[in-house]
Amino acid sequence: MGKPSNTGIKGISRFDQQSQTGYQVRVWDPFLKKVIVRFFSDEKFPGDALAKAVEYRNVYEKQIGKPRSERQIRVIRRERKPLLTVSPDGYPAYRVNYTIDGVTRAHYVHIGRRGQEEAYRVACGLLEAKLKLAEESAQERDRELESRLPPAARPRVKNSAPAL
Protein backbone atom coordinates (compact mmCIF):
# COMPACT_ATOMS: atom_id res chain seq x y z
CA MET A 1 0.00 0.00 0.00
CA GLY A 2 1.27 3.52 -0.76
CA LYS A 3 2.40 5.97 1.83
CA PRO A 4 -0.38 8.07 3.35
CA SER A 5 -0.52 11.59 1.99
CA ASN A 6 -0.15 14.24 4.64
CA THR A 7 1.04 17.05 2.41
CA GLY A 8 -2.34 18.77 2.11
CA ILE A 9 -2.31 18.81 -1.69
CA LYS A 10 -4.53 15.85 -2.57
CA GLY A 11 -6.20 16.45 -5.92
CA ILE A 12 -3.47 18.85 -7.08
CA SER A 13 -0.85 17.89 -9.67
CA ARG A 14 2.31 19.70 -10.76
CA PHE A 15 3.02 20.21 -14.49
CA ASP A 16 6.54 21.05 -15.66
CA GLN A 17 6.54 21.15 -19.44
CA GLN A 18 7.86 23.65 -21.98
CA SER A 19 4.34 24.66 -22.95
CA GLN A 20 3.00 25.00 -19.41
CA THR A 21 4.23 25.00 -15.84
CA GLY A 22 1.96 25.20 -12.83
CA TYR A 23 -0.57 23.28 -10.75
CA GLN A 24 -3.74 21.55 -11.87
CA VAL A 25 -6.67 21.07 -9.48
CA ARG A 26 -9.09 18.17 -9.97
CA VAL A 27 -12.28 17.95 -7.88
CA TRP A 28 -15.12 15.46 -8.37
CA ASP A 29 -18.48 17.23 -8.29
CA PRO A 30 -21.19 14.67 -7.47
CA PHE A 31 -24.00 17.04 -8.46
CA LEU A 32 -22.63 17.75 -11.94
CA LYS A 33 -21.32 14.16 -12.11
CA LYS A 34 -18.01 15.24 -13.59
CA VAL A 35 -14.50 16.23 -12.63
CA ILE A 36 -13.87 19.97 -12.39
CA VAL A 37 -10.38 20.84 -13.62
CA ARG A 38 -8.61 24.19 -13.23
CA PHE A 39 -5.01 25.08 -14.04
CA PHE A 40 -2.97 27.65 -12.07
CA SER A 41 0.00 28.79 -14.14
CA ASP A 42 3.33 29.85 -12.63
CA GLU A 43 3.33 32.63 -15.21
CA LYS A 44 -0.01 34.06 -14.08
CA PHE A 45 0.55 33.45 -10.34
CA PRO A 46 4.34 33.77 -9.84
CA GLY A 47 5.44 32.31 -6.52
CA ASP A 48 1.99 31.42 -5.23
CA ALA A 49 0.38 29.16 -7.87
CA LEU A 50 0.29 26.25 -5.39
CA ALA A 51 -1.33 28.40 -2.69
CA LYS A 52 -3.97 29.61 -5.18
CA ALA A 53 -4.63 26.02 -6.32
CA VAL A 54 -5.07 24.80 -2.72
CA GLU A 55 -7.33 27.76 -1.93
CA TYR A 56 -9.48 27.11 -5.03
CA ARG A 57 -9.80 23.41 -4.19
CA ASN A 58 -10.77 24.09 -0.57
CA VAL A 59 -13.33 26.77 -1.51
CA TYR A 60 -14.88 24.62 -4.27
CA GLU A 61 -15.12 21.55 -2.02
CA LYS A 62 -16.71 23.62 0.75
CA GLN A 63 -19.14 25.13 -1.76
CA ILE A 64 -20.41 21.70 -2.88
CA GLY A 65 -20.39 20.33 0.68
CA LYS A 66 -17.57 17.83 0.21
CA PRO A 67 -15.64 17.11 3.43
CA ARG A 68 -11.92 17.92 3.22
CA SER A 69 -9.87 14.72 3.44
CA GLU A 70 -6.38 13.52 2.55
CA ARG A 71 -7.58 9.89 2.49
CA GLN A 72 -6.11 7.94 -0.41
CA ILE A 73 -8.59 6.04 -2.55
CA ARG A 74 -7.30 3.13 -4.60
CA VAL A 75 -9.18 2.40 -7.78
CA ILE A 76 -9.18 -1.25 -8.71
CA ARG A 77 -9.45 -2.28 -12.32
CA ARG A 78 -11.87 -5.14 -12.92
CA GLU A 79 -9.49 -7.11 -15.10
CA ARG A 80 -9.15 -10.81 -14.42
CA LYS A 81 -5.48 -11.02 -15.33
CA PRO A 82 -2.25 -9.82 -13.71
CA LEU A 83 -1.13 -6.32 -14.67
CA LEU A 84 2.47 -5.66 -15.71
CA THR A 85 3.70 -2.76 -13.58
CA VAL A 86 6.45 -1.58 -11.26
CA SER A 87 6.34 -2.75 -7.65
CA PRO A 88 6.59 -0.24 -4.77
CA ASP A 89 10.28 -1.11 -4.36
CA GLY A 90 10.94 -0.12 -7.99
CA TYR A 91 11.27 -3.50 -9.76
CA PRO A 92 9.23 -4.77 -12.71
CA ALA A 93 6.50 -7.09 -11.48
CA TYR A 94 3.03 -8.44 -12.14
CA ARG A 95 0.39 -6.96 -9.83
CA VAL A 96 -2.55 -9.09 -8.72
CA ASN A 97 -5.54 -7.18 -7.27
CA TYR A 98 -8.22 -8.93 -5.26
CA THR A 99 -10.93 -8.07 -2.73
CA ILE A 100 -11.87 -10.32 0.18
CA ASP A 101 -14.61 -9.26 2.61
CA GLY A 102 -14.55 -5.69 1.31
CA VAL A 103 -10.78 -5.27 1.79
CA THR A 104 -8.86 -4.66 -1.43
CA ARG A 105 -5.30 -5.89 -1.59
CA ALA A 106 -2.51 -5.99 -4.13
CA HIS A 107 0.21 -8.63 -4.39
CA TYR A 108 3.33 -8.25 -6.54
CA VAL A 109 5.16 -11.10 -8.28
CA HIS A 110 8.66 -9.93 -9.26
CA ILE A 111 9.84 -10.70 -12.77
CA GLY A 112 13.57 -10.51 -12.01
CA ARG A 113 13.43 -13.37 -9.52
CA ARG A 114 11.53 -15.79 -11.76
CA GLY A 115 11.69 -14.56 -15.34
CA GLN A 116 8.73 -13.07 -17.21
CA GLU A 117 6.93 -16.28 -18.22
CA GLU A 118 7.29 -17.95 -14.82
CA ALA A 119 6.25 -14.75 -12.99
CA TYR A 120 3.14 -14.43 -15.17
CA ARG A 121 2.21 -18.08 -14.54
CA VAL A 122 2.68 -17.64 -10.77
CA ALA A 123 0.66 -14.40 -10.81
CA CYS A 124 -2.19 -16.09 -12.72
CA GLY A 125 -2.21 -18.96 -10.23
CA LEU A 126 -2.21 -16.54 -7.31
CA LEU A 127 -5.07 -14.55 -8.82
CA GLU A 128 -7.11 -17.70 -9.41
CA ALA A 129 -6.55 -18.83 -5.81
CA LYS A 130 -7.46 -15.41 -4.38
CA LEU A 131 -10.61 -15.15 -6.50
CA LYS A 132 -11.68 -18.62 -5.34
CA LEU A 133 -11.02 -17.61 -1.72
CA ALA A 134 -13.05 -14.41 -2.22
CA GLU A 135 -15.96 -16.40 -3.69
CA GLU A 136 -15.90 -18.88 -0.80
CA SER A 137 -15.78 -16.01 1.69
CA ALA A 138 -18.76 -14.32 0.02
CA GLN A 139 -20.77 -17.56 0.07
CA GLU A 140 -19.95 -18.09 3.76
CA ARG A 141 -21.01 -14.52 4.56
CA ASP A 142 -24.28 -15.03 2.64
CA ARG A 143 -25.00 -18.26 4.56
CA GLU A 144 -24.34 -16.53 7.87
CA LEU A 145 -26.59 -13.59 7.00
CA GLU A 146 -29.32 -15.96 5.81
CA SER A 147 -29.16 -17.92 9.08
CA ARG A 148 -29.88 -14.70 10.99
CA LEU A 149 -33.12 -14.12 9.10
CA PRO A 150 -36.38 -15.26 10.69
CA PRO A 151 -37.67 -18.52 9.13
CA ALA A 152 -40.47 -16.74 7.23
CA ALA A 153 -37.99 -14.43 5.46
CA ARG A 154 -35.53 -17.16 4.37
CA PRO A 155 -35.49 -18.15 0.71
CA ARG A 156 -37.45 -21.30 0.05
CA VAL A 157 -35.67 -24.35 -1.32
CA LYS A 158 -37.73 -26.82 -3.30
CA ASN A 159 -37.90 -30.20 -1.66
CA SER A 160 -37.10 -33.01 -4.09
CA ALA A 161 -38.96 -35.63 -2.03
CA PRO A 162 -42.67 -36.04 -2.84
CA ALA A 163 -45.11 -34.82 -0.19
CA LEU A 164 -46.97 -37.54 1.70
Secondary structure, DSSP 8 states (H G I E B T S, - for coil): ------SS-TTEEEEE-SS-EEEEEEEEETTTTEEEEEEEETTTSTTTHHHHHHHHHHHHHHHHT--------------SS-EEEE-TTS-EEEEEEEEETTEEEEEEEEHHHH-HHHHHHHHHHHHHHHHHHHHHHHHHHHHHHHHHS-GGGS------S---
